[in-house]
Amino acid sequence: YSKVKRNDSSGSSTSSCRLYHRPT
């Protein structure tokens, strides 16, 4: 999860990060 969060800077990864946070 941390890896995806780190990519948050890219912006595009934000969508992916959101999906990963879904189960949170």
N, C-alpha and C positions, 0 to 999 in steps of 0.2 A: 504493500500500500504506500509506503514511504516513497518508493521509486516513482510511482505514478504522481504522487503529490509534488515531487521535485519537478516533474515535467510540466507542472501547472504553469510555469513561466512561458512555455511554448504557447499556451492559450488553446491550441487545438486539442491538446491532451486533457484540457479541462473537462471535455465531454466524457472521456474515459474515466477520469478521476471521479466524476459524479457517479458513474455506474458502480465503481468500486466502493464508494461511500454508501451506496444504497443499503447494503446489508448492515452497515454500522448501526 
